[in-house]
Amino acid sequence: MIITTWNGKSFDTEKDLNAPERHVLQKLFAWESMVSSLAQFKQKKQEALLKGWNNSGPIQEGMALKVIIKTLEKKVAVRLGTNGT
């Protein structure tokens, strides 16, 4: 899947993320539309990163994942009508 971020950078999840990062991203795509606050989204992100893939343990965020997550945070803020803080 190709993801274009808020600043116009494109990432190919198959090439730019490892399998555990893709797993976390899938969870965050679901939470993006369900959370009631940006703080809740950030909490879900932390939980997913700590839990890992199939409870394998913490996942280290690579640069691509960090940028993609920042874009998701911005989308959540827009959906909720907040300024992203």
N, C-alpha and C positions, 0 to 999 in steps of 0.2 A: 504494500500500500504506500502511495506517495502522500506525504503530509506537507502542506505548505504552511509555514508559521506566520505569525502576525507581522514579522519584518520581511516577508517574502522569500525566506530561505526554504528550500525543499529538502525533505529527507525521505529516503526509501527505507521503510521499516525493515525490509528483508536484509538490506545491506548495512544500514547504519545502526541498527539495534541488535543486541543478542536476544536469544530466546527468553530469558527471564525478564528483560526489559520490555519485550513485546507483550508478555503476559501481564505485567503491571499496567502497561498502556491500555490493554483491553479492559481491565477493571476500571481504569480512570475514564475511559470513554463512556462506560455505563454510568458512573457517578456524576459525570459532567451534567447530565440532564436531571439528576435526582436530588442533588444536594440543595439545601435551603440557604446556604451561606458559603462564602468563599473560605471562611475558616473551616467549615465542615469538609470542603473539598480538599484543603491542605491536610487535614487530619486523615482523611481516607488515603491520600497519597502516602503519608508517612506510614500508615498501617500496612499498605500494600508493599512498600519498600522493605519494611522490617520483616514481614511475613515471608516474602519471597515467592518463588514459583513452587507450588505444591508444598508449602511450608518448609522450603529448603533453607530458609534463613535470609538474612539481610542481602539486599541487592544494592550495589554501588551504582549511582546514577552517572551514566556517561554524559558527555556534553550534548549529544543529540537529544537524549531523553530529557535533559534539563530544559532545553529550548522548546521542545514539544510540550512539556508540562506547563511551561510559562504561557504558551499559547492557549492551552486548555484553561488555565486560570483566568486569562483575559476573557475567554468566551463565557466562563461562568459569571464573571463580574458583569459583562454586558447583559447576559440573560437576566441577572438579578437586579440590574439597574444600579449597580454600585460602581465606585471608582477603582476597584481592584485592590483595596486595602483590607 
